[in-house]
Amino acid sequence: MNRLNQLFNEKNNNLLSIYYTAGYPTLNATLDIAEALEKAGADFLEVGFPYSDPVADGPTIQHSSQQALDNGMTLNLLFEQLADLRKRITIPILLMGYVNPIVQYGVERFCKKAAGVGVDGVIVPDLPMYEYESMYALFFKDNNLSNIFLVTPQTSPERIRKIDALSNSFIYLLSSSSITGGSLNVSANIEEYYQRVKDMQLNNPTIIGFGITDKASFSKACEYANGAIVGSKFVKLLGEENYLEKIPKFIQSIR
């Protein structure tokens, strides 16, 4: 059992995940930030590996990715930095990024490296489900890595059932079909979407992301899902001075 499954077995509500970009704001800050987030009370983390042509990232995360690339972050370097991951951090860690760098690196090699340093799962928004199922699922399974699928308000019930069948940890429920960094606009239609997915009684937990910025939006998301992810709001904090010292107060402001 990987750490994600263990976490969901022990706790099934109000889970808080934080996203940030590896190599931002400084090249070697990745593990220092992870350690500070764990100590402050985050339940699990998503470490983004930067890519020059993101399709789901808003301006804040795009800026952090470009800065990380300018700082010299690469997948090879990220894996070198994560070599000490399990000496310092115990909570589940996911990598989040786009499929092109993974294919260039080699999917099987990527999975082996990720598992080798103690990563528990991967989120790749532009990885087609049929490619994962037909070409790559075995690499993930052999390395005990979870592949996290995304669901939007437009995803059909049939596709959600298929995603649930292919998942083995949680399903990432997008609050909208837009890019990251917006506000959680809980209209009647969005609440109907959340409720519709909740009523499907899926086998896997759901975690809501995109637009979670404060205690109110986190609490609202947790009414319909097992937890929520904060991304852009936290990445903005990393642009401030003394950001490590501000992390405990930031986590307290969310839960």
C-alpha positions in Angstrom: 0.0 0.0 0.0 1.5 3.4 -0.9 1.2 6.4 1.3 -1.8 7.9 -0.5 -3.9 4.8 0.1 -2.7 4.7 3.7 -3.7 8.4 4.1 -7.2 7.8 2.7 -7.7 4.8 4.9 -6.9 6.8 8.0 -8.7 10.1 7.1 -11.5 10.7 4.6 -12.5 14.3 5.0 -11.0 17.8 5.1 -7.8 16.6 3.4 -5.6 19.5 2.4 -3.1 19.2 -0.4 -0.8 22.0 -1.5 0.7 22.5 -5.0 3.9 24.3 -5.7 6.5 24.3 -8.5 9.9 22.6 -8.1 12.7 25.1 -8.5 10.7 28.1 -7.5 11.4 30.6 -6.1 14.9 29.3 -5.9 16.4 26.3 -7.5 17.1 24.3 -4.3 14.0 25.2 -2.3 12.0 22.1 -3.2 12.5 20.0 -0.1 12.7 23.0 2.3 9.2 24.0 1.2 7.9 20.4 1.5 9.2 20.0 5.0 7.7 23.3 6.1 4.3 22.3 4.6 4.3 19.0 6.4 5.2 20.6 9.7 2.4 23.1 9.2 -0.2 20.4 8.7 -0.7 19.7 5.0 -1.9 16.2 4.4 -0.2 15.6 1.0 1.7 17.6 -1.6 1.8 18.1 -5.3 5.2 19.1 -6.6 5.0 20.5 -10.2 7.8 19.9 -12.6 8.0 23.0 -14.9 7.2 22.9 -18.6 7.4 25.7 -21.1 4.0 25.1 -22.7 1.4 24.3 -20.0 -2.2 23.9 -21.0 -4.0 24.0 -17.6 -1.9 26.6 -15.6 -2.9 30.2 -15.0 -0.6 33.2 -14.9 0.7 32.6 -11.4 1.8 29.0 -11.9 3.0 29.8 -15.5 5.3 32.5 -14.0 6.6 30.1 -11.3 7.3 27.5 -14.0 9.2 29.9 -16.2 11.2 31.1 -13.2 12.0 27.5 -12.3 13.1 26.8 -15.8 15.2 30.0 -15.8 16.7 28.8 -12.5 17.8 25.6 -14.2 15.2 23.1 -13.0 15.0 19.9 -15.1 13.5 16.4 -14.4 16.9 15.0 -13.8 17.8 17.7 -11.3 14.4 17.3 -9.6 15.0 13.6 -9.1 18.4 14.3 -7.7 16.9 16.8 -5.2 14.2 14.2 -4.2 16.9 11.6 -3.4 16.6 12.9 0.2 12.8 13.1 0.1 12.0 10.3 2.5 14.7 11.3 4.9 12.8 14.5 5.5 9.1 14.1 4.6 6.7 11.4 5.6 3.4 12.6 4.0 2.4 11.4 0.4 4.0 13.3 -2.5 2.7 13.5 -6.0 4.5 14.9 -9.1 2.4 17.0 -11.4 3.3 18.1 -14.9 2.7 17.5 -18.6 3.2 14.4 -20.7 5.8 15.7 -23.2 8.7 15.9 -20.7 7.7 12.4 -19.4 7.7 10.9 -22.8 11.0 12.5 -23.6 12.4 11.2 -20.4 10.9 7.8 -21.0 7.7 6.8 -19.2 9.0 3.6 -17.7 12.2 5.3 -16.6 10.2 8.2 -15.1 8.0 5.8 -13.1 11.0 3.9 -11.8 12.8 7.1 -10.8 9.7 8.5 -9.1 9.1 5.4 -7.1 12.8 5.1 -6.3 12.8 8.5 -4.6 9.6 7.9 -2.7 6.9 9.6 -4.9 3.4 8.1 -4.5 1.5 9.3 -7.5 1.5 11.4 -10.6 -0.9 13.9 -12.1 -0.6 14.5 -15.9 -3.5 16.6 -17.1 -2.8 16.0 -20.8 -2.2 12.3 -20.7 -5.1 10.7 -22.7 -6.9 8.0 -20.8 -6.6 5.5 -23.6 -2.9 6.0 -23.9 -2.5 5.5 -20.1 -4.6 2.3 -20.2 -3.1 0.8 -23.3 0.6 1.9 -23.0 1.6 3.0 -19.6 -0.6 1.6 -16.8 1.7 -1.4 -16.3 4.7 0.9 -15.6 2.6 2.7 -12.9 1.4 -0.6 -11.4 4.8 -2.2 -11.4 6.2 0.8 -9.4 3.2 1.2 -7.0 2.5 4.7 -8.4 -1.0 6.1 -8.6 -2.1 8.0 -11.8 -4.6 10.7 -10.9 -7.3 11.5 -13.5 -9.1 14.8 -13.8 -12.8 15.2 -14.0 -14.5 18.5 -15.2 -18.2 19.6 -15.1 -18.4 18.4 -18.7 -17.2 14.9 -18.1 -19.9 12.4 -18.9 -21.1 9.9 -16.2 -19.8 7.0 -18.4 -16.3 8.5 -18.5 -16.3 9.2 -14.8 -17.2 5.5 -14.2 -14.3 4.5 -16.5 -11.9 6.9 -14.6 -13.1 5.4 -11.3 -12.4 1.9 -12.6 -8.8 2.9 -13.7 -8.0 4.8 -10.5 -6.5 3.5 -7.3 -6.2 6.4 -4.9 -8.3 9.6 -5.7 -9.9 11.5 -8.5 -9.1 15.1 -9.1 -12.4 17.0 -9.4 -11.8 20.4 -11.2 -14.1 23.2 -10.0 -14.3 24.4 -13.6 -12.9 23.7 -17.1 -10.7 26.9 -16.9 -7.1 27.3 -16.0 -5.7 27.4 -12.5 -5.8 30.6 -10.4 -9.4 31.6 -10.7 -12.0 31.9 -8.0 -14.3 29.1 -6.8 -17.6 30.2 -8.3 -20.1 28.0 -6.6 -23.1 28.6 -8.7 -26.2 26.4 -8.7 -24.8 24.5 -11.7 -21.4 23.9 -10.1 -23.1 22.6 -6.9 -25.3 20.4 -9.0 -22.1 19.0 -10.7 -20.4 18.4 -7.3 -23.6 16.7 -5.9 -24.0 14.7 -9.1 -20.5 13.2 -8.7 -21.0 12.7 -5.0 -24.2 10.8 -5.6 -22.4 8.4 -8.0 -20.7 6.9 -4.8 -17.5 6.3 -6.6 -15.0 3.7 -5.3 -12.2 6.3 -5.0 -12.2 9.5 -2.9 -12.5 12.9 -4.7 -10.4 16.0 -4.2 -11.4 19.4 -5.6 -8.9 21.7 -7.2 -8.7 25.0 -9.1 -10.0 28.1 -7.3 -9.4 27.0 -3.7 -8.0 30.2 -2.1 -9.2 30.5 1.5 -11.1 28.9 4.4 -14.5 29.5 2.8 -13.7 27.9 -0.5 -11.9 25.0 1.2 -14.8 24.3 3.5 -17.3 24.5 0.6 -15.2 22.1 -1.5 -15.1 19.7 1.5 -18.9 19.6 1.7 -18.8 17.6 -1.6 -15.4 16.0 -1.7 -12.9 14.4 0.6 -10.6 17.4 0.5 -9.2 20.2 -1.7 -6.0 21.4 -3.3 -4.6 24.9 -3.0 -2.2 25.9 -5.8 -1.9 29.5 -7.1 -2.6 31.1 -3.8 0.3 29.3 -2.2 2.6 29.9 -5.2 2.0 33.6 -4.7 3.2 33.3 -1.1 6.4 31.8 -2.4 7.1 35.1 -4.2 7.2 37.0 -0.9 10.2 37.5 1.5 10.6 35.0 4.4 8.0 32.7 2.8 9.1 29.7 4.8 8.3 31.5 8.1 4.8 32.4 6.7 3.8 28.9 5.8 2.3 27.9 9.2 0.0 31.0 9.2 -0.9 30.3 5.6 -2.1 26.7 6.4 -4.0 28.0 9.4 -5.8 30.5 7.1 -7.1 27.6 4.9 -8.4 25.1 7.5 
